[in-house]
Amino acid sequence: MSLSWPWALAALLVVPVLLLARWWANKRRKRAALRVSSVALIRAALPGRSQWRRRIPVILFLTGLLALAGALTRPQASLAVPSTESTIMLAIDVSGSMCATDVAPNRLTAATAAARKFVEDQDGRTPIGLVAFSGIAALLVPPTTDQQALLKAIDSLTTGRGTAIGQAILTSIDAVAEINPDVPATGVDLGDGPPATAATDYEPDTIVVLTDGANTRGVDPVTAAEQAADRRLRVFTIGFGTTRPSQMVCTPEQIGSGSPMRGDPQGFGGGGGRNPQIDEEALTRVADLTGGRYFQAEDAEQLSDVLGDLPGEIGLRREDVEITAWFVLAGTLLVFAGLGLSLWWNRGPSATARPR
């Protein structure tokens, strides 16, 4: 919490001044009571009150004054709030292993269906970009609110050789840097600025990497994640698929020019085999370095759930919100509560007596 007018803290001195005045008044009252002949008569005339009933109104009143004095400083709280200016980069693995059928009908079909649903579920105001990667990474759609362009690109994804996870992250960083001047492009000297330490220290723009294997080409994913962290961009990673051996089957439309299954007119890669292992250690490290999270999805339903839950975690930014009104409200209620209780408990016997 920060204060816009810290010098107004001097108003808090009103409380010790009032306490001093009350102590002085009590002292004078005790001196006057010693000159009265019968102390017992005075006690009988006063309404009976216990210690706590005498102190509660005073405590409430003084606490209320402290809150009102604090309101004069115009306090501000740093809160994490949803951003309407966030960008989401979807980086989807299209390596040949995405033809594995452990996720029916194959991983690529399930991934494109989940990506389509993710795009369609957005409110149309959040820019979304699409990066596809196999041995290289390509920006298919720069960040846009044109959902039809995104859906068309998702439907046209084809497989290729290799898996360049690190390059996909760097390509996504460059795409965000094109529209957010606070995110320098890859290769720009960032100086010695302080590192981000919490999710809300990062830019609201976010990168989501979906892959079913390990990095085999280009820059190491952890190295790319360090650059993303330097540029205050979070990376959420999703490991997709199982470790069960399965056939590699893609439709002819899903087989790209660089696919290891190129030349098979039926789209079959031939027989079964072991699916590549997901490098969960690297994906977790990437997420941890950038303030994101790693998710595992073994089937189409889990993948759809992960993507559906992401908007609740991404697109946050830190904003200083003035909370003066809450201090004023709390202080006013406490002051009136203290005064009300004092008047109620100090009312004389005649206040409740009925006239005859």
KOLRO-860384 format. One record per residue (C-alpha): residue number from 0; residue in three letters; y, z, x. Coordinates in steps of 0.05 Angstrom, whole numbers, m for minus. Each point is the difference from the previous one (the first is absolute). Example, Ala and Ser with C-alpha at 12.3 -4.5 7.8 and 13.67 -1.06 7.14 Angstrom:
! KOLRO-860384
+-----+------+--------+--------+--------+
! pos ! code !     c2 !     c3 !     c1 !
+-----+------+--------+--------+--------+
!   0 !  ALA !    m90 !    156 !    246 !
!   1 !  SER !     69 !    m13 !     27 !
+-----+------+--------+--------+--------+
END
This chain:
! KOLRO-860384
+-----+------+--------+--------+--------+
! pos ! code !     c2 !     c3 !     c1 !
+-----+------+--------+--------+--------+
!   0 !  MET !      0 !      0 !      0 !
!   1 !  SER !     70 !    m17 !     25 !
!   2 !  LEU !     70 !     22 !    m21 !
!   3 !  SER !     58 !    m48 !    m12 !
!   4 !  TRP !     52 !     56 !      4 !
!   5 !  PRO !    m30 !     53 !     47 !
!   6 !  TRP !     68 !     35 !      7 !
!   7 !  ALA !     m7 !     21 !    m73 !
!   8 !  LEU !    m53 !     50 !     22 !
!   9 !  ALA !     58 !     47 !      9 !
!  10 !  ALA !     m3 !      9 !    m76 !
!  11 !  LEU !    m64 !     40 !     10 !
!  12 !  LEU !     43 !     57 !     26 !
!  13 !  VAL !     18 !     16 !    m72 !
!  14 !  VAL !    m68 !     35 !     m9 !
!  15 !  PRO !      7 !     51 !     57 !
!  16 !  VAL !     72 !     12 !    m22 !
!  17 !  LEU !    m23 !     17 !    m71 !
!  18 !  LEU !    m55 !     44 !     27 !
!  19 !  LEU !     50 !     38 !     43 !
!  20 !  ALA !     47 !      8 !    m60 !
!  21 !  ARG !    m58 !     26 !    m43 !
!  22 !  TRP !    m20 !     50 !     54 !
!  23 !  TRP !     73 !     25 !      5 !
!  24 !  ALA !      5 !      7 !    m76 !
!  25 !  ASN !    m65 !     40 !     m3 !
!  26 !  LYS !     25 !     45 !     55 !
!  27 !  ARG !     65 !     14 !    m37 !
!  28 !  ARG !    m38 !     13 !    m65 !
!  29 !  LYS !    m45 !     52 !     33 !
!  30 !  ARG !     61 !     37 !     27 !
!  31 !  ALA !     31 !      2 !    m69 !
!  32 !  ALA !    m65 !     25 !    m31 !
!  33 !  LEU !      0 !     62 !     46 !
!  34 !  ARG !     64 !     25 !    m34 !
!  35 !  VAL !    m33 !      0 !    m69 !
!  36 !  SER !    m25 !     69 !    m21 !
!  37 !  SER !    m65 !    m22 !    m33 !
!  38 !  VAL !    m39 !    m57 !     32 !
!  39 !  ALA !    m55 !     10 !    m51 !
!  40 !  LEU !     48 !    m19 !    m57 !
!  41 !  ILE !     18 !    m65 !     36 !
!  42 !  ARG !    m73 !    m19 !      9 !
!  43 !  ALA !    m13 !     13 !    m73 !
!  44 !  ALA !     58 !    m45 !    m20 !
!  45 !  LEU !    m23 !    m59 !     43 !
!  46 !  PRO !    m54 !    m48 !    m26 !
!  47 !  GLY !    m66 !     11 !     34 !
!  48 !  ARG !    m16 !    m54 !     51 !
!  49 !  SER !    m52 !     m4 !     55 !
!  50 !  GLN !     17 !    m24 !     70 !
!  51 !  TRP !    m27 !    m70 !     m9 !
!  52 !  ARG !     39 !    m10 !    m65 !
!  53 !  ARG !     64 !     16 !     37 !
!  54 !  ARG !    m15 !    m46 !     57 !
!  55 !  ILE !    m28 !    m62 !    m33 !
!  56 !  PRO !     66 !    m23 !    m32 !
!  57 !  VAL !     35 !      9 !     67 !
!  58 !  ILE !    m54 !    m38 !     38 !
!  59 !  LEU !      2 !    m58 !    m51 !
!  60 !  PHE !     76 !     m2 !      1 !
!  61 !  LEU !      5 !     m1 !     76 !
!  62 !  THR !    m56 !    m51 !      8 !
!  63 !  GLY !     37 !    m45 !    m50 !
!  64 !  LEU !     64 !      7 !     41 !
!  65 !  LEU !    m38 !    m20 !     63 !
!  66 !  ALA !    m27 !    m62 !    m35 !
!  67 !  LEU !     70 !    m19 !    m25 !
!  68 !  ALA !     29 !     11 !     69 !
!  69 !  GLY !    m55 !    m43 !     29 !
!  70 !  ALA !     17 !    m55 !    m49 !
!  71 !  LEU !     69 !     m4 !     32 !
!  72 !  THR !    m33 !    m27 !     63 !
!  73 !  ARG !    m27 !    m60 !    m39 !
!  74 !  PRO !    m73 !      7 !     24 !
!  75 !  GLN !    m43 !    m62 !      8 !
!  76 !  ALA !    m76 !     m5 !      2 !
!  77 !  SER !    m37 !    m54 !     37 !
!  78 !  LEU !    m50 !    m28 !    m49 !
!  79 !  ALA !    m52 !    m55 !      2 !
!  80 !  VAL !     17 !    m49 !    m56 !
!  81 !  PRO !    m29 !    m67 !    m20 !
!  82 !  SER !     36 !    m59 !     30 !
!  83 !  THR !     16 !    m62 !    m41 !
!  84 !  GLU !     14 !    m39 !     64 !
!  85 !  SER !    m69 !      7 !     33 !
!  86 !  THR !    m41 !    m59 !     25 !
!  87 !  ILE !    m76 !     m1 !      1 !
!  88 !  MET !    m37 !    m45 !     49 !
!  89 !  LEU !    m72 !    m16 !    m18 !
!  90 !  ALA !    m41 !    m21 !     61 !
!  91 !  ILE !    m68 !    m24 !    m22 !
!  92 !  ASP !    m59 !    m13 !     47 !
!  93 !  VAL !    m30 !    m70 !    m11 !
!  94 !  SER !    m50 !      0 !     57 !
!  95 !  GLY !    m68 !    m31 !    m11 !
!  96 !  SER !    m31 !     68 !    m15 !
!  97 !  MET !     40 !      2 !    m64 !
!  98 !  CYS !    m55 !    m47 !    m27 !
!  99 !  ALA !    m49 !     59 !      1 !
! 100 !  THR !    m32 !     12 !    m68 !
! 101 !  ASP !     m9 !     75 !      5 !
! 102 !  VAL !     60 !      1 !    m47 !
! 103 !  ALA !    m16 !    m49 !    m56 !
! 104 !  PRO !     11 !    m58 !     m3 !
! 105 !  ASN !     28 !      6 !     71 !
! 106 !  ARG !     52 !     42 !     35 !
! 107 !  LEU !     54 !    m54 !     m1 !
! 108 !  THR !     m5 !    m11 !    m75 !
! 109 !  ALA !      3 !     75 !    m13 !
! 110 !  ALA !     59 !      9 !     47 !
! 111 !  THR !     39 !    m57 !    m32 !
! 112 !  ALA !    m13 !     27 !    m69 !
! 113 !  ALA !     25 !     69 !     20 !
! 114 !  ALA !     61 !    m30 !     34 !
! 115 !  ARG !     16 !    m41 !    m62 !
! 116 !  LYS !     m4 !     62 !    m44 !
! 117 !  PHE !     44 !     38 !     49 !
! 118 !  VAL !     54 !    m53 !     m3 !
! 119 !  GLU !     m4 !     m7 !    m76 !
! 120 !  ASP !      6 !     75 !    m10 !
! 121 !  GLN !     67 !      4 !     37 !
! 122 !  ASP !     65 !      3 !    m39 !
! 123 !  GLY !     26 !    m66 !     29 !
! 124 !  ARG !     57 !     34 !     38 !
! 125 !  THR !    m39 !     19 !     63 !
! 126 !  PRO !     m3 !    m56 !     52 !
! 127 !  ILE !    m71 !    m14 !     23 !
! 128 !  GLY !    m20 !    m43 !     59 !
! 129 !  LEU !    m69 !    m28 !     18 !
! 130 !  VAL !    m31 !     m7 !     70 !
! 131 !  ALA !    m70 !    m29 !     10 !
! 132 !  PHE !    m36 !     12 !     66 !
! 133 !  SER !    m64 !    m21 !     34 !
! 134 !  GLY !      5 !    m21 !     73 !
! 135 !  ILE !     75 !     m7 !    m10 !
! 136 !  ALA !     48 !     29 !    m51 !
! 137 !  ALA !     44 !    m43 !    m45 !
! 138 !  LEU !     56 !     18 !    m47 !
! 139 !  LEU !    m19 !    m37 !    m64 !
! 140 !  VAL !     55 !     28 !    m45 !
! 141 !  PRO !     62 !     36 !     25 !
! 142 !  PRO !     20 !     61 !    m41 !
! 143 !  THR !     17 !    m23 !    m69 !
! 144 !  THR !      1 !     22 !    m73 !
! 145 !  ASP !    m29 !    m67 !    m21 !
! 146 !  GLN !    m68 !     23 !    m24 !
! 147 !  GLN !    m25 !    m71 !    m14 !
! 148 !  ALA !     11 !    m21 !     72 !
! 149 !  LEU !    m39 !     61 !     23 !
! 150 !  LEU !    m57 !    m11 !    m48 !
! 151 !  LYS !     m5 !    m73 !     20 !
! 152 !  ALA !     m4 !     19 !     74 !
! 153 !  ILE !    m52 !     53 !    m14 !
! 154 !  ASP !    m44 !    m50 !    m37 !
! 155 !  SER !      4 !    m48 !     58 !
! 156 !  LEU !    m26 !     48 !     54 !
! 157 !  THR !    m54 !    m31 !     45 !
! 158 !  THR !    m42 !     30 !     56 !
! 159 !  GLY !      5 !    m11 !     75 !
! 160 !  ARG !    m29 !     25 !     66 !
! 161 !  GLY !     19 !     66 !     32 !
! 162 !  THR !     39 !     62 !    m23 !
! 163 !  ALA !     71 !     12 !     26 !
! 164 !  ILE !     20 !     66 !    m33 !
! 165 !  GLY !     54 !     16 !     51 !
! 166 !  GLN !     32 !    m68 !     m6 !
! 167 !  ALA !      0 !      8 !    m76 !
! 168 !  ILE !     40 !     64 !      7 !
! 169 !  LEU !     51 !    m32 !     47 !
! 170 !  THR !      7 !    m60 !    m46 !
! 171 !  SER !     13 !     47 !    m58 !
! 172 !  ILE !     53 !     38 !     40 !
! 173 !  ASP !     36 !    m65 !     14 !
! 174 !  ALA !     m1 !    m19 !    m73 !
! 175 !  VAL !     31 !     67 !    m20 !
! 176 !  ALA !     52 !     m6 !     56 !
! 177 !  GLU !     24 !    m66 !    m30 !
! 178 !  ILE !     25 !     36 !    m63 !
! 179 !  ASN !     13 !     71 !     25 !
! 180 !  PRO !     52 !      4 !     56 !
! 181 !  ASP !    m21 !     72 !     14 !
! 182 !  VAL !    m67 !    m26 !     25 !
! 183 !  PRO !      8 !    m39 !     65 !
! 184 !  ALA !    m47 !    m57 !     12 !
! 185 !  THR !    m60 !      6 !     47 !
! 186 !  GLY !     21 !     m4 !     72 !
! 187 !  VAL !     70 !     29 !    m10 !
! 188 !  ASP !     19 !     59 !     45 !
! 189 !  LEU !      2 !     61 !    m45 !
! 190 !  GLY !     33 !     47 !     50 !
! 191 !  ASP !    m16 !     74 !      1 !
! 192 !  GLY !      9 !     18 !    m73 !
! 193 !  PRO !    m37 !     60 !    m28 !
! 194 !  PRO !    m70 !    m14 !    m26 !
! 195 !  ALA !    m15 !      6 !    m74 !
! 196 !  THR !    m33 !     66 !    m16 !
! 197 !  ALA !    m15 !     m3 !    m75 !
! 198 !  ALA !    m15 !    m52 !    m53 !
! 199 !  THR !     71 !      3 !    m27 !
! 200 !  ASP !     29 !    m12 !     71 !
! 201 !  TYR !    m27 !    m71 !     m4 !
! 202 !  GLU !     30 !    m60 !    m34 !
! 203 !  PRO !    m23 !    m10 !    m72 !
! 204 !  ASP !    m32 !    m67 !     21 !
! 205 !  THR !    m75 !      6 !      9 !
! 206 !  ILE !    m57 !    m41 !     29 !
! 207 !  VAL !    m70 !      1 !    m31 !
! 208 !  VAL !    m57 !    m27 !     42 !
! 209 !  LEU !    m66 !    m17 !    m33 !
! 210 !  THR !    m58 !    m16 !     47 !
! 211 !  ASP !    m76 !      2 !      2 !
! 212 !  GLY !    m10 !      2 !     75 !
! 213 !  ALA !     28 !     14 !     69 !
! 214 !  ASN !     54 !    m34 !     41 !
! 215 !  THR !    m28 !    m57 !     42 !
! 216 !  ARG !     62 !    m40 !     18 !
! 217 !  GLY !     70 !     11 !     26 !
! 218 !  VAL !     39 !     65 !      5 !
! 219 !  ASP !    m35 !     67 !    m11 !
! 220 !  PRO !     13 !     30 !    m69 !
! 221 !  VAL !     21 !     67 !     29 !
! 222 !  THR !     51 !    m35 !     44 !
! 223 !  ALA !     27 !    m37 !    m60 !
! 224 !  ALA !      2 !     66 !    m39 !
! 225 !  GLU !     43 !     32 !     55 !
! 226 !  GLN !     50 !    m56 !    m10 !
! 227 !  ALA !     m1 !     10 !    m75 !
! 228 !  ALA !     13 !     74 !     10 !
! 229 !  ASP !     58 !    m15 !     47 !
! 230 !  ARG !     29 !    m44 !    m55 !
! 231 !  ARG !    m11 !     55 !    m52 !
! 232 !  LEU !    m50 !    m40 !    m41 !
! 233 !  ARG !    m62 !     33 !    m30 !
! 234 !  VAL !    m67 !    m36 !      2 !
! 235 !  PHE !    m54 !     16 !    m51 !
! 236 !  THR !    m69 !    m26 !     19 !
! 237 !  ILE !    m60 !    m15 !    m44 !
! 238 !  GLY !    m71 !     m9 !     27 !
! 239 !  PHE !    m37 !    m45 !    m50 !
! 240 !  GLY !    m75 !    m10 !     m7 !
! 241 !  THR !    m65 !     35 !     17 !
! 242 !  THR !    m47 !      2 !     59 !
! 243 !  ARG !    m58 !    m29 !    m40 !
! 244 !  PRO !    m28 !    m66 !     26 !
! 245 !  SER !     15 !    m57 !    m47 !
! 246 !  GLN !      5 !    m75 !     m5 !
! 247 !  MET !     65 !    m36 !     19 !
! 248 !  VAL !     18 !    m43 !    m59 !
! 249 !  CYS !     67 !    m33 !    m14 !
! 250 !  THR !     19 !    m56 !    m46 !
! 251 !  PRO !     23 !    m66 !     31 !
! 252 !  GLU !     71 !     17 !    m21 !
! 253 !  GLN !     m3 !     65 !     40 !
! 254 !  ILE !    m22 !    m32 !     65 !
! 255 !  GLY !     59 !    m19 !     45 !
! 256 !  SER !      2 !    m50 !     57 !
! 257 !  GLY !    m12 !     56 !     51 !
! 258 !  SER !    m55 !     36 !    m39 !
! 259 !  PRO !    m67 !     12 !     35 !
! 260 !  MET !    m32 !    m27 !    m64 !
! 261 !  ARG !     37 !    m66 !      4 !
! 262 !  GLY !    m48 !    m60 !    m10 !
! 263 !  ASP !    m45 !     34 !    m50 !
! 264 !  PRO !     12 !    m39 !    m64 !
! 265 !  GLN !    m29 !     55 !    m42 !
! 266 !  GLY !     43 !     53 !     31 !
! 267 !  PHE !    m60 !     40 !     26 !
! 268 !  GLY !      1 !     31 !     69 !
! 269 !  GLY !    m75 !      2 !      3 !
! 270 !  GLY !    m44 !     61 !    m12 !
! 271 !  GLY !     19 !     72 !      6 !
! 272 !  GLY !     23 !     41 !     59 !
! 273 !  ARG !     38 !     62 !     17 !
! 274 !  ASN !     71 !      5 !    m26 !
! 275 !  PRO !     52 !     17 !     53 !
! 276 !  GLN !     16 !     74 !      4 !
! 277 !  ILE !     69 !     22 !    m24 !
! 278 !  ASP !     39 !     31 !     58 !
! 279 !  GLU !     19 !     62 !    m40 !
! 280 !  GLU !     23 !     37 !     62 !
! 281 !  ALA !     52 !    m54 !     16 !
! 282 !  LEU !     22 !     m7 !    m73 !
! 283 !  THR !      8 !     75 !     m6 !
! 284 !  ARG !     40 !      3 !     64 !
! 285 !  VAL !     46 !    m56 !    m24 !
! 286 !  ALA !     14 !     37 !    m65 !
! 287 !  ASP !     11 !     67 !     35 !
! 288 !  LEU !     48 !    m29 !     51 !
! 289 !  THR !     44 !    m30 !    m54 !
! 290 !  GLY !     m1 !     54 !    m53 !
! 291 !  GLY !    m47 !    m40 !    m45 !
! 292 !  ARG !    m71 !     13 !    m23 !
! 293 !  TYR !    m69 !    m30 !     10 !
! 294 !  PHE !    m43 !    m16 !    m61 !
! 295 !  GLN !    m72 !    m23 !     m5 !
! 296 !  ALA !    m22 !    m45 !    m57 !
! 297 !  GLU !    m73 !    m20 !     m5 !
! 298 !  ASP !      4 !    m41 !    m63 !
! 299 !  ALA !     49 !    m39 !    m43 !
! 300 !  GLU !     15 !     59 !    m46 !
! 301 !  GLN !     17 !     47 !     57 !
! 302 !  LEU !     45 !    m53 !     31 !
! 303 !  SER !     36 !    m11 !    m65 !
! 304 !  ASP !     10 !     75 !     m7 !
! 305 !  VAL !     27 !      7 !     71 !
! 306 !  LEU !     51 !    m56 !    m10 !
! 307 !  GLY !     18 !     27 !    m69 !
! 308 !  ASP !     16 !     69 !     28 !
! 309 !  LEU !     41 !    m25 !     59 !
! 310 !  PRO !     67 !     m8 !    m37 !
! 311 !  GLY !      0 !     76 !    m10 !
! 312 !  GLU !     m2 !     10 !     75 !
! 313 !  ILE !     43 !    m56 !     27 !
! 314 !  GLY !     73 !    m18 !    m10 !
! 315 !  LEU !     28 !     70 !     10 !
! 316 !  ARG !     66 !     14 !     34 !
! 317 !  ARG !     38 !     64 !     16 !
! 318 !  GLU !     64 !     11 !    m37 !
! 319 !  ASP !     50 !     57 !      1 !
! 320 !  VAL !     10 !     23 !    m72 !
! 321 !  GLU !     55 !     49 !    m18 !
! 322 !  ILE !    m27 !     60 !    m36 !
! 323 !  THR !     66 !     36 !    m14 !
! 324 !  ALA !    m12 !     m2 !    m75 !
! 325 !  TRP !    m65 !     39 !      7 !
! 326 !  PHE !     35 !     55 !     40 !
! 327 !  VAL !     56 !      4 !    m53 !
! 328 !  LEU !    m51 !      3 !    m57 !
! 329 !  ALA !    m42 !     54 !     34 !
! 330 !  GLY !     62 !     40 !     20 !
! 331 !  THR !     30 !     m3 !    m70 !
! 332 !  LEU !    m65 !     22 !    m33 !
! 333 !  LEU !     m9 !     58 !     48 !
! 334 !  VAL !     72 !     25 !     m8 !
! 335 !  PHE !     m3 !     m2 !    m76 !
! 336 !  ALA !    m69 !     33 !      1 !
! 337 !  GLY !     27 !     56 !     43 !
! 338 !  LEU !     62 !     10 !    m44 !
! 339 !  GLY !    m41 !     m4 !    m64 !
! 340 !  LEU !    m51 !     52 !     23 !
! 341 !  SER !     55 !     46 !     24 !
! 342 !  LEU !     36 !     m2 !    m67 !
! 343 !  TRP !    m64 !      8 !    m39 !
! 344 !  TRP !    m27 !     59 !     39 !
! 345 !  ASN !     68 !     35 !      3 !
! 346 !  ARG !     17 !     m5 !    m74 !
! 347 !  GLY !     17 !     67 !    m32 !
! 348 !  PRO !    m38 !     35 !    m56 !
! 349 !  SER !     52 !    m22 !    m50 !
! 350 !  ALA !    m17 !    m73 !     13 !
! 351 !  THR !    m64 !      7 !    m40 !
! 352 !  ALA !     22 !     52 !    m50 !
! 353 !  ARG !     11 !    m23 !    m72 !
! 354 !  PRO !     64 !     20 !    m35 !
! 355 !  ARG !     m8 !     46 !    m59 !
+-----+------+--------+--------+--------+
END
